[in-house]
Amino acid sequence: MAFRPQRFSLASSKSSMTWGSHESSPPSDRSSVSSRPSFTSIQSMYSISLPSPPLSPSYNSASITQRKLRSTAPPPPVFQRLPPEIYDCILRQLTILHDKATSMSCETCRLRDLCALALVDRRWDRAVRPQLYRRVYIVGIDSPLQAKKFRMKSDVRLKLLRRTLRERRVLAQHVREIKVPRLQPDGEVVEERRLSLVASLVMVCPNLEKLVGFYPVFGHNFDRLTYALSTRTRLKEHVWIIGENSAITGRSRKQVPPGLMDVEQVDRFLHLHDAWDSLSTLFLFSHKQGVLERDVFVQTLRRLPSLQRLCISNFDMDDFDDVTLQTLPPLHSLRLQDLEGVTFWGLSEFSRTRSSQCIRQLSLIHLDVKYLSAISNLLLRLTSLQRFTLVQESSPEVVAGELVFQPVIASQHLQYMHWNILLPGSANENLAKSIRAGGFPSLRTLRAPSDHDGLLQMVCRPRAQIIQPSDKYSKAYRAPNESNPDNPAQTLFTARKQAQRRIEEARKSASFRIVIEEDGIVQEVFDIEGFMGTVGSKISYTLDSDVPGSDNALIDLPDLVDGSKEVAPRDGCTGMWNASHHAGKKWWNHTERYRYHPIDLQRFF
């Protein structure tokens, strides 16, 4: 039987587009196939199909079931849907809990809490890691067990941190602040080995901004730590403690300044500041007759374009004097302390310079300003001044024969004043009269530890109690003799005791009496106790210290560099912050360490 070719027909499309002027075939049944050939069916082979027809009912029911199952699935954890800002807010609050003065925690406990958060999930790990390495504080001595475990003799934590940052450069990018243990007495030369170790740690952190708690003496000799810090372009603050140099001391016996520093020493010190375009805070202290000549002062400050806060202390009159004072750049905060070369004339001339108009915080400590007119010129001409500190032994007086009008001293924008004249004189009286005459309309806080007659306390807002609960444990508070003529300096405990005694004496006398009469007969009589102060005054009288628990009102260099508490802590932290952990004491217990609280250099101004 011969093979007979057969003609096949194609299923006609429901809607198709054909070539030429031919029209599309009429719609046919969706489930049937055309049994007779047609020209339109052949054309449908070359037609462009439109969107597919609706799906079958069985397919629709399956997709609906999948959507229902998807909608009933458990949502992701809430922490996976939070923005990064919420994580940062939680971590900031955790840091506040650990850093506040009343906290029983330490830096080790804070790091443990951060590590526990980092183990929750990857989102928490990404949020915690920058905070974990942004501020690295290594406080106190190392644990003997840790030294035995890693077979190291000393500086175990420093070496482990350096190894971690070297192996993981991404973590080193997050480091902004490093605290190194201060284990030697103040002013003592640090070992070269330890300086090199800290220097290698600084070199690993390219974005370092602060090195706190470790301020070695610089004797105009090369050391690796100073060089390492000079290469950090984002450094924000630095503390120079200029020490004695044998070569400079030898030249000072044969010649007079200037010229005690040789060319190499001057160039080395100046070039250390070349990369510090971001430096905003600079401290210059002279330790044991450290020398830094006038020209070096001027050229150094000119190399710091971002400088805003400057502290200069304990330099000889050949190094810093009235002429050097006039060359200071525009600053926001300035502290001048124990400078023999600065006089009342230099301060008056400085108030006329253009750079002084930017000063908001000014501290004059032990400059022995003789005349009140110099202080009056400063407060009157520094229109941006908001905080003013004056500490000296002798009382600045009015020039004899000078015509005086009240207020003698005045400032329209001053908000805070620390006034401490150790020896009695007319300065406190003139200040009290100036306040009563409206010379300080914006003043809100006045701290006067040497308020001999209570004149300054009288012009401030009355207080019910100024003594603090911790004062009863002070030796100065229990001492029978409150004042010592040989030592005019008063402690804050003594000052608070005297102020509290004035308050209690004022209560013994009635300020006014209320008499209630009924039909001419006296029914009740009330005596209102007296008070110490002026009702309606906006000024708050305070005797609190800059450093909590300190006996001195003002913060000073020993508060910044003292490391004795780290070596032998009393009632330090042993990990009790995490004592509720289910793993027990073996997990949370650690070597007793000092509860270190960072000192903000802003407190010095």
C-alpha positions in Angstrom: 0.0 0.0 0.0 1.5 3.3 -1.1 2.1 5.9 1.4 -0.4 8.7 1.1 0.6 12.0 2.5 -1.8 13.6 4.9 -2.6 17.2 5.6 -2.3 18.3 9.2 -4.2 21.3 10.6 -3.1 23.6 13.4 -5.2 24.7 16.2 -6.6 28.1 15.5 -5.5 30.8 17.9 -8.2 32.7 19.7 -6.7 36.0 18.7 -3.7 36.4 16.3 -2.1 39.0 14.1 -1.5 37.9 10.4 0.4 39.4 7.6 -1.0 41.5 4.8 -4.7 42.3 4.7 -5.9 38.9 5.8 -8.2 38.9 8.9 -7.7 36.6 11.8 -9.7 33.4 12.0 -12.9 33.3 13.9 -12.5 32.2 17.5 -12.9 28.5 18.1 -13.5 26.4 21.2 -10.6 26.5 23.7 -10.5 22.7 24.1 -11.1 21.6 20.5 -8.8 21.3 17.6 -9.8 22.3 14.1 -10.4 19.2 11.9 -10.4 20.9 8.5 -7.6 22.7 6.9 -7.9 26.5 6.5 -5.7 29.2 5.2 -6.0 31.1 8.5 -4.6 28.1 10.4 -1.5 28.1 8.2 -1.2 31.9 8.8 -1.4 31.3 12.5 2.0 29.6 12.3 3.6 32.9 11.3 1.5 35.1 13.5 2.6 37.0 16.6 0.8 35.6 19.6 -0.8 37.9 22.2 -0.7 37.3 26.0 -1.6 33.8 27.0 -5.1 33.0 28.0 -6.2 32.8 31.6 -4.9 29.8 33.6 -6.9 26.8 34.3 -9.0 26.7 37.6 -6.7 24.0 39.0 -3.6 26.2 38.6 -5.4 29.2 40.2 -6.3 27.2 43.2 -2.7 26.0 43.7 -1.3 29.6 43.5 -3.9 30.7 46.0 -2.9 27.9 48.4 0.8 28.9 48.1 -0.1 32.6 48.9 -2.1 31.5 52.0 0.8 29.4 53.2 3.2 32.3 52.6 1.0 34.7 54.5 0.8 32.3 57.5 4.6 31.9 57.8 6.1 33.5 60.9 7.5 37.0 60.4 11.2 37.7 60.7 12.5 38.7 64.1 11.8 42.4 65.0 15.5 43.2 65.2 16.0 42.3 61.6 13.5 45.0 60.5 14.9 47.8 62.6 17.0 50.6 61.0 20.6 51.0 62.0 19.9 54.1 64.0 17.9 52.1 66.5 20.9 49.8 67.1 23.1 52.8 67.6 20.7 54.3 70.1 20.6 51.1 72.1 24.4 50.9 72.2 24.7 54.5 73.3 22.4 54.0 76.2 24.4 50.9 77.2 27.5 53.0 77.2 25.9 55.6 79.3 24.9 53.0 81.9 28.5 51.9 82.2 30.2 55.3 82.1 28.1 57.3 84.6 29.8 58.2 87.8 27.6 56.1 90.0 28.0 52.9 87.9 29.6 49.9 89.6 30.9 48.7 86.2 34.2 48.9 84.5 35.5 48.8 80.9 35.9 45.0 81.0 32.2 44.6 81.9 31.2 47.0 79.1 33.2 45.0 76.5 31.5 41.8 77.8 28.1 43.2 77.2 29.0 44.3 73.7 30.4 40.9 72.9 27.2 39.3 74.1 25.2 41.5 71.8 27.5 40.7 68.9 26.7 37.0 69.2 22.9 37.5 68.8 22.9 37.6 65.0 24.7 39.2 62.1 22.8 42.4 62.2 23.8 43.0 65.8 27.4 42.0 65.0 27.5 44.7 62.2 26.2 47.3 64.7 28.4 46.3 67.6 31.7 45.9 65.9 32.4 49.6 65.3 31.4 50.4 68.8 33.5 47.6 70.2 36.7 49.0 68.6 35.9 52.7 68.4 37.0 53.2 72.1 39.6 50.8 73.4 40.4 51.3 77.1 43.0 49.0 78.7 42.9 49.8 82.4 45.1 48.5 85.2 47.4 45.6 85.4 47.1 42.3 83.5 45.8 39.1 84.9 48.5 36.7 86.0 46.5 33.8 84.6 46.3 35.6 81.2 50.0 36.2 81.2 50.6 32.5 82.0 48.2 31.4 79.3 49.8 33.3 76.5 53.3 33.0 77.9 54.0 36.7 78.0 55.8 38.5 80.8 54.1 41.9 80.5 51.6 44.0 78.5 49.6 41.0 77.5 46.5 42.9 76.5 48.4 45.5 74.5 50.2 42.8 72.5 47.0 40.8 71.9 45.2 44.0 70.7 48.1 44.9 68.4 48.1 41.4 66.9 44.3 41.5 66.3 44.5 44.9 64.6 47.4 43.9 62.5 45.7 40.7 61.2 42.3 42.4 60.7 42.9 45.9 59.2 39.1 46.5 58.9 38.8 46.5 62.7 41.7 48.9 63.0 39.8 51.4 60.8 37.2 51.8 63.6 39.6 52.7 66.3 39.3 56.4 67.4 40.4 56.4 71.0 42.9 54.3 72.9 43.5 54.2 76.7 46.9 52.7 77.7 47.6 51.8 81.3 49.6 54.3 83.3 51.7 52.1 85.6 54.6 54.4 86.5 54.7 57.4 88.9 53.9 60.8 87.5 56.8 62.6 85.8 59.0 59.4 85.7 60.6 58.5 82.4 58.8 55.7 80.6 60.8 52.7 79.4 61.8 52.7 75.8 60.4 49.3 75.3 56.9 50.4 76.5 57.0 53.5 74.3 57.8 51.4 71.3 55.0 49.0 72.1 52.4 51.9 72.3 53.9 53.4 69.2 53.4 50.2 67.2 49.8 50.2 68.4 49.2 53.8 67.3 50.7 53.0 63.8 48.2 50.3 63.3 45.2 52.7 63.8 45.1 55.1 60.8 42.0 57.0 62.1 43.2 57.5 65.7 41.9 60.7 67.3 42.9 60.4 70.9 45.5 58.7 73.1 44.2 59.2 76.6 45.7 58.3 80.0 49.2 58.0 78.8 51.2 61.2 78.7 55.0 60.6 78.8 57.5 63.4 79.3 59.0 64.8 76.1 62.6 65.8 76.6 63.3 67.1 73.1 64.7 63.7 72.1 63.5 61.4 69.4 61.1 58.6 70.5 58.9 56.3 68.5 55.6 57.2 70.2 55.9 60.9 69.5 56.8 60.2 65.8 53.8 57.7 65.5 51.4 60.3 66.9 52.8 63.0 64.5 51.7 60.8 61.5 48.1 60.5 62.6 46.3 63.1 60.4 43.0 62.9 62.3 44.4 63.5 65.8 42.0 65.8 67.7 43.9 66.5 71.0 47.4 66.2 72.3 49.1 66.9 75.7 52.7 68.0 75.7 54.6 67.6 79.0 57.9 69.3 78.2 60.7 67.9 80.4 64.2 68.8 81.1 67.0 68.2 78.5 70.6 67.9 79.6 72.0 69.7 76.6 69.6 72.7 77.1 70.4 72.8 80.8 74.1 72.9 80.0 73.7 75.8 77.5 71.5 77.7 80.0 74.5 77.9 82.4 76.6 79.6 79.8 74.1 81.9 78.0 70.8 83.6 78.4 67.7 82.8 76.2 66.8 82.8 73.4 68.9 80.2 71.7 68.9 77.5 74.4 67.3 75.0 71.9 69.5 74.1 69.0 68.3 74.1 65.4 67.8 70.4 65.3 65.6 70.4 68.4 63.5 73.3 67.1 63.0 71.7 63.7 62.1 68.3 65.2 59.5 69.8 67.5 57.9 72.0 64.7 57.8 69.1 62.2 55.9 67.0 64.7 52.8 69.3 64.1 52.9 69.3 60.3 50.2 66.6 59.8 47.9 67.8 62.6 45.4 69.8 60.5 42.5 68.4 62.6 44.0 69.1 66.0 41.5 71.2 68.1 42.9 70.9 71.6 46.5 71.4 72.7 48.0 71.4 76.2 51.6 72.6 76.9 52.9 71.9 80.4 56.5 72.5 81.6 57.8 69.8 83.9 60.9 70.4 85.9 62.1 73.5 84.1 61.2 72.3 80.6 62.1 74.8 77.9 60.0 75.9 74.9 61.2 79.2 73.6 59.0 82.1 72.3 59.6 81.6 68.6 58.7 77.9 69.0 55.5 78.8 70.6 54.5 81.2 67.8 55.5 78.9 64.9 53.9 75.9 66.5 50.5 77.5 66.9 50.6 78.8 63.3 50.8 75.2 62.1 47.5 74.2 63.7 44.7 75.6 61.6 41.9 73.9 63.5 43.1 74.8 67.0 40.2 75.9 69.3 41.3 75.1 72.9 44.7 75.9 74.3 46.2 75.4 77.7 49.7 76.8 78.6 51.1 76.2 82.1 54.2 76.6 84.2 56.6 78.1 81.7 59.3 80.6 82.6 59.0 84.3 81.7 61.7 83.8 79.1 59.5 81.3 77.2 56.1 82.9 77.4 55.4 86.5 78.3 53.1 89.4 77.3 54.5 89.7 73.8 53.9 86.0 73.1 50.4 86.4 74.5 49.5 88.9 71.8 50.5 86.5 69.0 47.9 83.8 70.0 45.6 82.7 67.1 41.8 83.0 67.4 40.6 80.5 70.0 37.4 79.4 71.7 38.9 78.4 75.0 42.1 79.6 76.7 43.7 78.6 80.0 46.8 80.5 81.3 48.3 79.0 84.5 51.5 79.7 86.5 53.0 82.0 83.9 55.4 84.5 85.4 55.8 86.5 82.2 52.1 87.4 81.9 51.1 90.6 83.7 48.0 92.8 84.0 49.3 95.0 81.2 49.6 92.0 78.8 46.0 90.9 79.7 44.7 94.4 79.0 46.5 94.6 75.7 45.4 91.1 74.8 41.7 92.1 75.2 42.2 94.6 72.4 43.4 92.1 69.9 41.1 90.8 67.2 41.9 87.1 68.0 40.6 87.6 71.6 37.0 88.4 70.4 36.3 84.7 69.7 37.1 83.5 73.2 34.2 81.9 75.0 36.0 80.3 78.0 38.9 82.0 79.8 40.8 80.7 82.8 43.5 82.8 84.6 45.1 80.7 87.4 47.9 82.0 89.6 48.9 84.9 87.3 48.8 87.4 90.2 46.8 90.1 88.5 47.3 93.2 90.7 44.6 95.6 89.4 40.9 95.1 89.0 40.9 97.2 85.9 42.7 94.5 83.9 39.9 92.0 84.8 37.3 94.7 84.1 38.8 95.3 80.6 38.8 91.5 79.8 35.2 91.0 80.8 34.0 94.2 79.1 35.8 93.7 75.7 35.5 89.9 75.3 31.9 90.1 74.1 31.7 86.3 73.4 32.9 85.2 76.9 30.6 82.8 78.6 32.8 81.1 81.3 35.4 82.9 83.4 37.8 81.5 86.0 40.1 83.5 88.3 42.3 81.9 90.9 45.1 83.8 92.8 46.3 84.5 96.3 46.4 88.3 96.4 43.2 90.3 95.9 43.1 92.6 92.8 42.5 96.1 93.9 41.3 99.4 92.4 44.0 101.8 91.5 44.5 104.4 94.2 42.8 107.7 93.3 40.8 106.2 90.4 37.2 107.2 90.2 34.9 104.1 90.7 31.4 103.6 89.4 29.3 100.6 90.0 29.4 98.1 88.5 33.2 98.0 88.6 33.3 94.8 86.6 30.5 93.7 84.2 29.8 91.3 81.4 26.6 91.0 79.4 27.0 87.4 78.3 28.9 85.7 81.1 27.0 82.6 82.3 29.5 80.9 84.7 32.2 82.3 87.0 34.7 80.6 89.3 36.1 83.3 91.6 38.7 82.2 94.2 40.7 85.0 95.8 42.6 83.2 98.6 43.6 86.2 100.7 40.9 88.6 102.0 40.6 91.9 100.2 38.1 94.2 98.5 37.8 92.0 95.4 34.9 89.9 96.8 33.1 93.1 97.9 33.5 94.7 94.5 32.2 91.7 92.7 29.1 91.4 95.0 28.4 95.1 94.5 28.7 94.7 90.7 26.3 91.8 90.8 23.8 93.8 92.8 24.2 96.7 90.3 23.1 94.5 87.4 26.6 94.0 85.9 26.0 90.3 85.1 22.5 89.9 83.7 23.3 86.5 82.2 25.2 85.0 85.1 23.6 81.7 86.3 26.4 79.9 88.3 28.9 81.3 90.7 31.5 79.1 92.5 33.5 81.0 95.2 35.4 78.6 97.6 37.1 81.6 99.3 34.0 83.6 100.2 35.4 84.8 103.5 32.5 86.9 104.7 29.7 85.3 102.7 29.2 88.4 100.5 29.0 86.4 97.3 26.7 83.8 98.8 24.4 86.5 99.9 23.8 87.8 96.3 22.9 84.3 95.1 19.7 82.3 95.3 19.1 80.8 98.8 19.9 77.2 99.4 18.5 75.0 102.1 21.7 72.8 102.2 25.0 73.0 100.6 26.9 70.3 102.5 27.1 66.9 100.8 26.6 63.5 102.4 30.1 62.4 101.7 31.6 65.4 103.5 31.2 63.7 106.9 33.9 61.2 105.9 36.4 64.0 105.2 39.2 64.9 107.6 38.9 68.5 106.7 35.2 68.4 107.7 36.0 66.9 111.1 38.9 69.2 111.8 38.3 71.7 114.6 40.5 74.4 113.1 38.8 75.5 109.9 41.4 78.0 108.7 45.2 78.1 108.7 46.8 81.5 108.4 50.0 79.9 107.0 48.0 78.1 104.2 45.4 80.4 102.7 44.2 77.7 100.3 40.9 76.2 101.4 39.6 72.8 100.6 36.1 72.5 99.2 35.1 70.5 102.3 36.0 73.5 104.5 34.3 76.0 102.2 31.1 73.9 102.2 31.2 73.7 106.0 31.5 77.4 106.3 28.7 78.1 103.9 26.5 75.6 105.7 27.2 77.3 109.0 26.1 80.7 107.5 22.9 79.1 106.4 22.2 77.7 109.8 23.0 80.9 111.6 20.6 82.8 109.3 17.8 80.4 110.2 18.0 81.3 113.9 16.6 84.8 113.3 13.1 85.3 111.8 13.0 87.0 108.4 9.4 88.0 108.9 6.4 87.2 111.1 2.8 86.3 110.2 0.1 87.2 112.7 -3.4 85.9 112.3 -6.1 88.0 114.2 -9.8 87.4 114.6 -12.0 90.2 116.0 -8.9 91.9 117.3 -7.6 88.8 119.1 -4.4 87.2 118.0 -5.1 83.6 117.1 -1.8 82.4 115.5 1.7 83.7 115.2 4.2 82.2 112.6 7.8 83.1 112.4 9.4 82.4 109.1 13.0 81.4 109.4 15.7 83.5 107.9 17.8 82.4 104.9 21.2 83.1 103.4 20.8 84.7 99.9 18.6 86.9 97.8 15.1 85.9 96.9 14.6 86.3 93.2 18.2 86.0 92.2 19.0 83.9 89.1 22.5 83.0 90.3 23.1 79.5 91.8 25.8 79.3 94.4 27.8 76.1 94.1 30.8 74.5 95.7 31.1 71.3 93.6 34.4 70.0 92.2 35.3 69.6 88.5 36.4 66.1 89.4 33.8 64.1 91.4 35.2 63.3 94.9 38.1 65.6 94.6 39.0 68.1 97.4 40.1 70.7 94.9 37.6 72.8 93.0 39.6 73.1 89.8 40.9 70.2 87.7 44.6 70.2 87.2 47.4 68.2 85.5 47.8 65.6 88.3 44.2 64.6 87.8 44.9 63.9 84.2 48.2 62.0 84.5 47.8 60.3 87.9 48.1 56.5 87.5 48.4 55.4 91.1 44.7 54.3 91.3 45.3 51.9 88.4 48.2 50.2 90.0 46.6 49.7 93.4 42.8 50.1 93.0 40.6 50.3 96.1 37.2 48.7 95.9 37.7 48.1 92.2 35.4 46.2 89.9 35.6 42.4 89.8 32.8 41.8 87.4 29.8 42.0 89.7 28.0 43.9 87.0 27.3 40.6 85.3 26.8 38.6 88.5 23.3 37.5 87.5 24.7 35.5 84.5 23.6 31.8 84.6 27.2 30.6 83.9 28.2 31.6 87.4 31.3 33.3 88.9 33.7 31.5 86.7 32.3 33.4 83.7 31.8 37.0 85.1 34.7 37.2 87.6 37.8 39.1 86.5 40.9 40.7 88.0 40.1 43.7 90.2 40.5 46.8 88.1 40.0 50.5 88.7 36.7 52.0 87.5 38.2 54.4 85.0 36.1 57.3 83.9 37.6 59.3 81.0 38.4 63.0 81.8 37.2 65.3 79.1 39.8 68.0 78.4 37.0 70.5 78.1 36.8 70.5 81.9 40.0 72.4 82.1 38.4 75.6 80.6 
